[in-house]
Amino acid sequence: MRAARLVGPKRFEFEDVEQPAPKDGECLIKLERVSVCGSDIRAHYGPILSEEHYPLEPGQPCHEVAGIVVDSRTDSYREGQRVIVIPAHGFGGLQEYLVSSPKRMVLLPDEGPLDEWVMCQPSGTVLYSCQRMGSVLGKNVLVLGQGSIGLCFTMLISRMGARSVITADLLDYRLDKSREFGATHPINPDREDLAEAVAEITKGVGADITVEAAGFPDTFNLAFSQVRQFGTVIVFGVQMDKFVPLEHNNLMDKMPTILPTTGARSGDPTTQIKDLVALRQRGWCDPAKLITHRMGLSDVQRAYDTYEQHEDNVIKVVMDINK
């Protein structure tokens, strides 16, 4: 089968690899649509890793994938069903077939394009974080970063009843998108003082909840400086660095509740995605609006370069494995 693999920093190659075979209790999935995630860029695409880490395993880095069960060795799924798959550690989605345990699979409806349904994977991980933060009714929430994850926070928080959804990003096209997703106060810190804006919106108190969804030390510290005293800080984006500097005085002055949230590491990587699928199916939200680019797997180099360089107002790139 055909597979793409990262053989060096920012460099993909294609090769033929052996098609996997399912064991008892597993399914073989013919992958159809996969999407680029920011964590793939920050953790692997490079230049991040030292030379000895390359090449990565075939199919890596990619973990947002959907396809069709073509061989089932379990009673949990049958051939022909459409599923999202969470690849197990060491496996990636940039290939034609993937073997999975049912515990890492999410059943999808028969109707609608798979490229749209695969967007329930990233938005489902955000739903897990929103469940951890509790009720936002009547609260002021600040979301730092309006990439695909930040936009998912904006989408869900606005529908959960927040009084204000303040969004911050350095790219205007992302802020324009955040308005579509429910932002009440989009702010570009390059042109507007973020602290002054948050103080004005919250009457000098600070945000009840701040969400770090960008993944940088600066935004990590902004999450603590802009939260109200005894507020809540949701940490989502900063996951790759072993040590992140923290302005200690903000922590001691604000004394916030700090909630690091990663659904994939919760011990249950699929329930929140199943819930998001159900919410989209009944029309409560639509993460498919994240998609800005559609390409084929043959364009994998262009897909990752476009995402990394923020070209052409990119938010989400979905690739067709068959092209």
N, C-alpha and C positions, 0 to 999 in steps of 0.2 A: 504494500500500500504506500501511497505517497505521504510524506511527512516533511514539514518544515522544522528546522532547528536553528537555534542561535549558536553559531560557531565562533563568534567573537563579539566584542562590543559593537552593537548596532549593525550586525551583519548576519543575515539569514542565508541558508542554503537549503536546497531540497534534496531528498534522497529517498530511495525505496527501502522500506523496512518491513519486517515480517508482521503480518496481520495477527493481532492477539486472539486467543481462543478463550472463551469463558469456561470457568470451572463450575462445579455444582454450587448453586446458590448465587451465581453471577449472571449478568446480562452482557451481551455484545451489542453496542450501539453504533449505528452508522451516523457519524456526525454530519450535520447539515449546515449549521450556522454557529459562528464563534465571534466573540467580541474582544476588543482590546481594552484592558483595564490599566488605570494609572499605576497600580502596584506592580504590574508586569514591567512597566517602564522603570520605576524607581528601584526595584529589587534586582533586576536582571539585565535590562536592555543595554545599559552601559553608557559610558565606561564606569561600571559599578564594581564588578568582581575582578579579582586578579586573574591573570592569564591562565593559570592552571585550572580554573573553574570551567573553562570552555573546552569543547562544545558542551552545551546543555544536552539533556536527554531529548530524543526526538519528540516533537510536539510542544516543547516548552519555549517561551513562557506564555501560557494561556490557560485560564481556568473558567471563563464564562462561555459555556458551550451548551448546545441543544442538538438533539438528533432523534433517530427512530430506532427502537429496539428491533434487531433483526434475528437475535437468537437468545432465548430466555431459558435459563436453567434454574428458575425459581418460580414459585407460585405468586410472587408479588407483582410481576409484570408479564405481559404477553407480547408476542411479536406484533409489530405494527403500531404500538403505542408511541406517542411522542413524549420526550422527556428532556428536562434539564439535568445535566450531570455535573457533580462536583468532583473533578478529578482527584484521585488519591495522591498523596505526596509522592513526588518523583515522576508523575505523568502530566502530560499537557494536551491541549485541545487542537494543536495545529497539525492534525492528521486525520485520516479518513475514518478510522475506527478506534473505539475505546471500550475497554472492559470495566464494568463497575459493579459494586455491591448495591443492592436495593436501598441500603441505608444512605447512599449518597446520590439518590435519584429523586426527581420530582416529576410527577405526572402532569402533563399539559393537556388542555382541551384540544379537540380535533379541529376546531375552527380557528382561522386566523394564521397569518404568516409566522413561521418560527423565528425570523429575525426580530419580530416584535416581542414574542414571548420570552426570548432569552434575556430581555431587559429586566425581567423579574428577578434575575439572579443578583445583580448589584443592588437593586432597590430593596430586595428582601433582606440583605445584610443590614441596610439602613433601618428597615422596619424593626429589626432586633434592637438596635440602639435606641430607637424611639420608644420601644416598649420599656427599656431600662430607665429612660428619663422620666417616665410617669406622665401625668396629665399636664398639658400645656394650656389648658383653658384659661383665658384671661391673662396670660403671661407674655412677657417680652423675650423673644428668642433671637440670638445673634448667631448666624451661621457663617463661619470663616472659610471661604473657598467656595466657588460655584462651578467646579468641574462636575462631572457626572454624579459623584457621591454627594457633594454639597447641594446640587440641584434636587437629588432624591430627598435629602433632609428638608429642603424648602417645600417640596411637593407634599410630603407627609405632614410636616408640622403645620402648614397652612390649613390642611384639611382636618387636623386634630383640634383646631379652634384657638390657636395662639392669637393674642391681642395684636401683636406686631411680629413680623418675620423680617428681621434686618439681615441683609446679605452683604458680604464684602468680597470683592475680587478686584484684581488689577486689570482684568480684561473686560472691556465694555461689552463685547458680544455675549459674554457669559452673564453679565448683569441684565442684559436685555432678555436673555433666556429665563433668568430667575423671575422676572416679572410675569412671564407666561406660566411659571410654576407656582406662583402665589406670593412672591416677595412683596412686602409693603414698603420697604425702604432699602433699595439697592444703593450701595455706596462703593465708590472707587477711591481707596485710600491715597492714591497718587494725586487726586484732585480735591479731596475733601478730608478734613481731619476726622478720623474715625472716632476718637474718644469724644470729641465735641458733639458729633452727630448722635452717638449712642446716649450721651448725657441729655441732649435735648429731647430725644424720643422717649427716654425713660424718666424724664423729670429729675435728672441728676442722680438717680439711684443706681443705674447699671442694669444690664440684662439679667433677667431671672435665670436664664439658661444660656450658656455659650457652647457652641459646637465647633470643635477643631476638625475640619474636613479637608484641609489643604495638605497637611503632611510636612510642614516646615517648622523649625524652631521658633521663628518669628511669630507665626500664627499660633503656635502652642502657647507662647507667652501672652499674646493678645487675648487668648481665651481666659486667662487668669486676670489680666488687668481690666477687662471690660465686664466681668461678671459682678453682680451685686454682692454685698456681704451675705454670707451664708447661702449663696446661690449654688447652682450646679454646673459643673464643667463636664461635657461629654468629649472624651478623647477618642477619635476614630482614625484620623489621617496619619498621625505620627506612630508608625509601627516598625520602621526599618532600622532606625538608629539605636544602637545599644545604650548610648547615653545622650540625653537631650538637656541642654542648660536651661535652668528655670530661675526666674527672678524671684528670689526667696521672699522678699518683702511683700509682693503681691499675694503670695500664698498665705502668709501669716496675717496680713491685713484683712483679706477677704474670707479666709477660713471656709472655702467652698467644699461641697461634696464633689468628689472626683470619681467619674465613672469611665474607666477604660472599657471600650466595647468592641468586640470582634466576634461576630456570630459564628464564623468558621471554626473558632477555637473554643466554642462554648460546650462542646460535647454533643451538640445537635445541630449540624450544619444545614438542615433542610426545612425544618418546621416553619421558620420565618419566611422562607421562599414559597412554600406551599400556601401560606397565608396571603402573601402578596399576589400570587396567581389567582386566588379566589377573589381578592379585592378588585383586581383588574377585570376579572371575568364579569363581575357585577357592575362595573363601570364606576367604581369609587375613585380610582386613579388610573393614570395611563403612563407608565414609565417608557413606553415605546416612543414618546415624543423626544426622548434623549437622542435618538438616532439622527445623525447628520450626514453620514457617509456610508455607502454600501459598496463593497469591493469583493473580488474573488480571492481565494487563498493564494493564487499566483501573484497577487499584489501585496503580499504580506509585508515586504520591505517598505513599500509606500505607505501602507496602513500604519505601521508603527512609527515611521518618520513623521507622518502627518500629525499623529497624536502627540508625539513628544515635542514637536516644534509649534504646536497650536496653530497649524496652518488652516486656511480656508474656513475659519470659524468652527473648527471641529469640536464636537462634544463626545459623540460615540461613533466608532467605526465597527460595522458588522461585516464579517466576511462569509461568503458562500464557499463552503469546502469543495464543492463540485466544479468550481471555476478557477 
